[in-house]
C-alpha cells in the first residue's frame, strides 16, 4: 500500500465502524414504546412499529442508562397547555409545559422553548389543545423492546392523548363517531332529556345569526354536510371563547353533555372543541 493512500484507507475503515449521527439503527423486532425519559415509568409519547428503523438522536443528548437509546421522533405533536400559559396573542409562553392529557399531573410531552412553532387546534375548559411543529428526542429500551398490551394506543405522535378525546379523568369520552360522521349509537339522550355522559359529535361549526331571534336560542350550531342542523352548541363552558372565530365554518369535533329541548332540538353543552 502506498504511504499517501493510508489516511484514505483509515478514513474508510472508521466510517464503516462508527455510525454517523442520524443513521438508522437496526429495525425493531417488536412495537416499542418511546418514552419522555430513559425510565420505564416515564410517560409514553408514541410507539414505533415493529420493523421501524429508529433514528439515533445527536450525540449531545448525553450519557444514558444501560439498555436505553435516544431517538429522534418527527413532529408535529398534539398536546395540551393550560390557558394561563397563553399570551394575549394566543402564543404559548416559553417555559410552559405541554401535557399529553388535558389534566394537571399528566405526562409532559415537552417544555416550550423560544421560537417553537405552535398552532391552536382545540379548546377544553381551562385547557387549549395545540400542535407543536418540531421534532423531539425520545427514549427506547434498545435491548428489550416490547409490544404494547391490549388497548394501548397505536403508533402515532403523542399517542394516548391528542387524537383521542379524553374527559377530565383522562378516560375516553363516549363512543366514537361512525364513518358517516354520526354517533355510533344515536345521541344517547335519556328520558329526562340529558345524556348520561359526554358524547363525541362531528360536523361543521357555524353561526346561527342568520336565523330569526325567535328561533335562535344559541349563537352556534353543528350542521352536517347538507347544512342540516345536528345540534345547537352551548359554548359557555369554554373559557377561551375569544378563540371561537378560529372554528367558524370549519369541520370540528365537539364533546359535551346533550340535552333535548322542548321542541325536539338537541343542544350540546360543549366541553371540548377541536378541528377535525
C-alpha positions in Angstrom: 0.0 0.0 0.0 1.3 3.4 -0.9 2.1 5.7 2.1 -0.1 8.5 0.8 -3.1 6.2 0.4 -3.0 5.1 4.1 -5.1 8.1 5.5 -7.8 7.5 3.0 -7.9 3.8 3.8 -8.1 4.6 7.5 -11.0 7.0 6.9 -12.9 4.3 5.1 -12.3 1.9 7.9 -13.5 4.4 10.6 -16.6 5.2 8.6 -17.6 1.5 8.5 -17.1 1.1 12.2 -18.6 4.3 13.6 -22.2 5.1 12.8 -22.8 8.6 11.5 -25.2 10.8 13.5 -28.8 10.3 12.4 -28.0 7.0 10.7 -30.8 4.5 11.3 -30.4 1.7 13.8 -31.3 -2.0 13.3 -35.1 -2.5 12.6 -37.1 -3.0 15.8 -38.3 -6.6 16.3 -41.4 -5.5 18.1 -43.6 -2.5 18.6 -41.7 -0.3 21.0 -42.7 2.5 23.4 -40.9 5.8 23.0 -40.8 7.5 26.4 -40.1 11.0 27.5 -37.1 10.0 29.7 -34.9 6.9 29.8 -37.0 5.4 32.6 -39.6 2.6 32.3 -42.0 4.7 34.4 -41.7 7.8 32.2 -44.7 8.9 30.1 -45.0 7.2 26.7 -45.2 9.8 23.9 -45.6 7.4 20.9 -44.9 3.9 19.7 -42.7 2.7 16.9 -43.9 -0.2 14.9 -42.0 -3.4 14.5 -39.7 -3.1 11.5 -39.1 0.6 12.0 -35.5 1.7 11.9 -35.2 4.2 14.7 -33.1 7.3 14.1 -30.5 7.8 16.8 -30.5 11.3 18.3 -27.5 13.5 18.2 -24.5 12.6 20.3 -25.0 15.6 22.6 -28.1 14.0 24.2 -25.8 12.9 27.0 -24.9 9.6 28.6 -27.8 7.2 29.0 -28.5 4.3 31.4 -27.5 0.9 30.1 -30.1 -0.6 27.6 -31.5 2.8 26.5 -31.2 4.6 23.2 -32.1 8.2 22.4 -34.1 8.5 19.1 -35.4 11.4 17.0 -39.2 11.5 16.6 -40.6 13.6 13.8 -43.3 16.1 14.6 -45.8 17.6 14.6 -47.2 16.6 18.0 -50.6 17.2 19.6 -50.6 18.3 23.2 -52.5 20.4 25.8 -51.4 23.6 27.5 -53.1 25.5 30.3 -54.9 28.6 29.2 -53.0 30.7 31.6 -49.8 29.8 29.7 -51.0 31.6 26.6 -50.1 35.2 25.8 -52.7 37.7 24.7 -51.8 37.0 21.1 -52.5 33.3 21.8 -48.9 32.1 21.6 -47.6 29.6 24.1 -45.3 31.2 26.6 -41.7 29.8 26.6 -41.1 27.6 29.5 -44.7 26.2 29.6 -45.3 22.5 29.9 -47.1 20.7 27.1 -49.2 17.8 28.6 -50.2 14.6 26.9 -53.7 14.8 28.5 -55.9 17.8 29.5 -55.2 17.4 33.2 -52.6 18.6 35.6 -50.3 15.8 36.7 -50.5 14.2 33.3 -47.3 13.3 31.5 -45.3 16.2 30.0 -44.6 15.9 26.3 -42.2 18.8 26.1 -41.4 22.2 27.5 -41.9 25.1 25.0 -38.7 26.9 24.0 -38.5 30.3 22.5 -39.1 30.1 18.7 -41.1 26.9 18.9 -44.0 26.9 16.4 -47.4 26.0 17.8 -50.9 26.1 16.4 -54.2 26.0 18.4 -56.4 23.1 17.3 -58.9 22.8 20.1 -60.5 24.1 23.3 -61.3 22.2 26.5 -62.3 24.3 29.6 -59.1 25.7 31.1 -57.0 23.8 28.5 -56.1 24.6 24.9 -55.1 21.9 22.5 -52.1 22.8 20.3 -50.0 21.3 17.6 -46.2 21.5 18.3 -44.4 21.7 15.0 -40.9 20.4 15.9 -39.1 17.1 16.2 -38.4 15.7 19.7 -36.0 13.3 21.3 -37.5 10.3 22.9 -36.0 7.1 24.5 -36.5 3.4 23.8 -35.2 0.3 25.5 -32.8 -0.9 22.9 -32.2 -4.3 24.5 -35.7 -5.3 25.4 -38.3 -3.7 23.1 -41.8 -4.9 24.0 -45.1 -4.7 22.2 -48.0 -2.7 23.8 -50.6 -4.7 25.6 -54.3 -4.8 24.6 -55.9 -1.4 24.5 -52.7 0.6 24.3 -52.5 3.3 21.7 -51.3 2.7 18.1 -48.1 4.2 16.8 -48.9 7.9 16.3 -47.3 11.0 17.7 -48.2 11.6 21.3 -50.4 8.6 21.3 -52.8 8.2 24.1 -53.7 11.8 24.4 -54.3 14.1 21.4 -56.3 12.5 18.7 -58.3 10.5 21.3 -60.8 12.7 23.1 -60.5 12.4 26.9 -62.6 13.5 29.8 -61.3 15.2 32.9 -60.2 11.9 34.4 -58.2 11.0 31.2 -60.5 8.3 30.0 -62.0 8.1 26.6 -65.2 10.1 26.2 -68.1 8.3 24.8 -68.4 6.2 21.6 -66.5 7.2 18.5 -68.4 8.6 15.6 -69.2 6.3 12.7 -67.7 6.8 9.2 -70.8 8.7 8.2 -70.0 11.3 10.9 -72.9 10.4 13.2 -72.7 8.9 16.7 -72.1 5.2 16.7 -75.3 4.6 18.8 -77.6 7.5 18.4 -77.5 10.7 20.5 -77.9 8.8 23.8 -80.3 11.2 25.3 -82.3 9.7 28.1 -86.0 10.1 29.0 -85.1 13.1 31.2 -83.7 15.0 28.3 -80.0 14.8 29.2 -77.3 12.3 28.2 -75.6 10.2 30.8 -72.1 11.2 29.8 -70.3 13.4 27.2 -70.6 12.3 23.6 -68.4 13.0 20.7 -70.0 14.6 17.6 -68.6 16.0 14.4 -69.8 18.4 11.7 -69.4 22.0 10.6 -69.2 24.7 13.2 -71.4 27.6 12.0 -73.2 30.6 13.4 -77.0 30.9 13.9 -77.0 34.7 13.4 -78.8 34.3 10.1 -81.8 32.8 11.9 -84.7 34.9 13.4 -84.1 35.7 17.1 -87.2 33.7 18.0 -85.6 30.6 16.5 -82.1 31.3 17.8 -81.7 30.0 21.4 -77.9 29.7 20.9 -75.4 31.5 18.8 -73.7 28.4 17.4 -74.7 25.1 15.9 -73.3 22.0 14.4 -74.5 21.1 10.9 -74.0 18.1 8.6 -72.6 18.1 5.1 -76.0 19.1 3.7 -76.3 22.1 6.0 -78.9 20.5 8.3 -78.6 21.2 11.9 -77.4 18.3 14.1 -77.4 20.3 17.4 -77.2 23.7 18.9 -74.0 24.4 20.7 -73.7 26.0 24.1 -70.1 27.2 24.4 -70.4 28.9 27.8 -68.2 26.2 29.4 -65.3 27.0 27.1 -63.1 29.6 28.9 -61.3 30.8 25.8 -64.3 31.9 23.9 -62.3 34.6 22.2 -60.8 31.9 20.1 -64.2 30.8 18.7 -63.6 32.6 15.3 -60.9 30.0 14.5 -63.5 27.3 14.1 -66.3 29.1 12.2 -67.3 27.3 9.0 -64.8 24.5 9.6 -65.1 20.8 10.3 -64.9 20.2 14.0 -65.4 17.6 16.7 -67.2 18.5 19.8 -67.6 16.6 23.1 -70.2 17.5 25.7 -73.4 16.7 27.5 -76.5 16.7 25.3 -80.0 17.8 26.3 -83.3 17.7 24.4 -85.2 21.0 24.1 -89.0 21.0 24.3 -89.3 21.4 20.5 -87.2 18.2 20.0 -83.9 20.0 19.1 -80.7 18.9 20.7 -78.3 21.2 22.5 -74.7 20.2 23.4 -73.1 21.8 26.4 -69.6 21.9 24.8 -66.8 20.7 27.0 -64.2 20.2 24.2 -64.0 21.8 20.7 -61.3 20.8 18.2 -60.6 20.9 14.5 -61.3 17.7 12.7 
